[in-house]
Amino acid sequence: MIEISSLHKKIGYKTILKGINLKIPEGKLICLIGPNGAGKSSLLSLIAQLEKVEKGVIELDNRDIRSYRLAEFSMKLAYLQQHNHLDLKLTVAELVAYGRFPYSKGRLTANDHQIIEQTIGELNLKSLRNSFIDELSGGERQRVFLAMILAQDTPYILLDEPLNNLDMKHAVEIMQHCKNLVCTQGKTILIVVHDINFAANYADYIVGMKDGNLAFMLPTSQAIQADVLGKLFNIDFQIITSGVTVMCNYYFGKSRL
Amino acid sequence: MRNKFIILYSIVCFVIILFLVHGVSFNHSFIIFGRLQRLCALLLTAAAITYATLVFQSITTNKILTPSLMGYEHFYLLIQVVLLLLCGANSILIASKTFNFLLAAVLMILYSALLYRGFFKNRNKKLYFILLIGLVLSIFFHSTTQFLQMRIDPNEYAYVQQAMFSSLGRTSVATLFMAFALMLFTFIGLWRYFKYLDLINLGRNYARGLGVNYDRVVRWQLAGISILVSVSTALIGPITFVGIFVSGITYRLVTKASHRTTISFGFGVALILLISAQFLIERLFNYKQSLGVLVNLFGGVYFMFLLFKFLRK
């Protein structure tokens, strides 16, 4: 469980996070939504220890994250950043292999190789295996970096907009894969998404953020409601249910209903 | 990849043998000894420049920077000019190669310690900010040197001119040993961070995510790089710029990002460039050219070639 209490964050004179209190349950897929500048990415990078927690506490499995050694932490939690570009002559397989660094420290064992191959297979990257990452398209690169994070094989995974640049087919595949990891391996996955419909159809819980504050944390069925979302994004929503899928229609903008 | 290494190091062996034995018979042991001494200086310089440049480029994630940007070489010239003005050409600090080497190396290491202090102390300072300060300081050193040169006795000016260009003439057995010892200690100190270098390439976020203390590794690497650059500059003069050609050629020919590969390949490239330039100076130009000028000429031609190839596409 990740437990965040009265977390503040300032960049310069601007307060990005204004006292967040949040409990993230284990073994669930949680989507983080909210307008631009709500502090979603800041929250993620604080949990991932990329920035120092200055005010407030974040606990991972009942231990302050600052008390973890970095090497130990990297076996607990993996983080995918928003923008991924590297001008390096690295092949896809080599990059994914870095995901095993916390365990192997550079000397890959047979078990490491097996996990690397498995992850490459699961994300349908077999045909790109030996391509150089600086020659891939944006969407392909996104999936390769995701593969590296998944090869890290940690109980907690934070993904900052993993669906960026992905076409519909791959976006659906990634979300299904995440759902699958949660259901079969009991991983806890926290995803920032901008496409509300992915959150509506895949998440167990939805966390809404606005202006550095926590707006709500609700089970998906309660969060995907016209009034809840309307208040968060300040536009009007229409929720359409068709079979098992839920669609949030917001394309008409504000108050034409 | 393996073939490229075999070809590269065959060329290295060829130039080394050519450099050592061309035009002498084996009873000229004095000449051979002198050449061996110069070869050692070139080996040390090549190792320092290759490591410093390639790792510096990884840290800055920029493949056209060199550590010489931090102003070491202009600072070196300033040291020489100030020494000349204060102590005169006959002073032991200028006349003795050993003292001059030690003084220059220590001052340059102190300079980089001061420069990086802000970066080490304040986590929010970006590396590029420090680079910019280095760049401005190097312009300052350069113009100060030019200003001071005007006040130098024309007879003594020849000494400054000599210092302006890199040359193997200023090495001695003692300075070689000291440089070797300093570099050895530096490389041993850096060795335990070697396996983390490849992760530095991934940037701070991913390196930390994979359990590597990025800030600490970068700090030690920068300290090591500044010692390497200081020592090689104090040993044979301003030559670090060669690193750009070494890294350019290496990245072009090597299709791997691992530092083990790029550094060992770059070392070969640096050796070929330096030794063949020194060979030409000795046999063709009769010691009338400087090492740095000639290597930059090679590298410049290569870059023009790249540029034309790029433009034709």
Interface residues (C-beta under 8 A of the other chain):
Chain A: S45 A48 Q49 L50 L70 A71 E72 F73 S74 M75 A78 Y79 Q81 L86 D87 L88 K89 L90 E94 Y98 G99 F101 P102 K105 G106 F132 M148 I149 Q152
Chain B: T61 K63 K195 D198 L199 N201 L202 G203 R204 N205 Y206 R208 G209 L210 G211 V212 N213 Y251 V254 T255 K256 A257
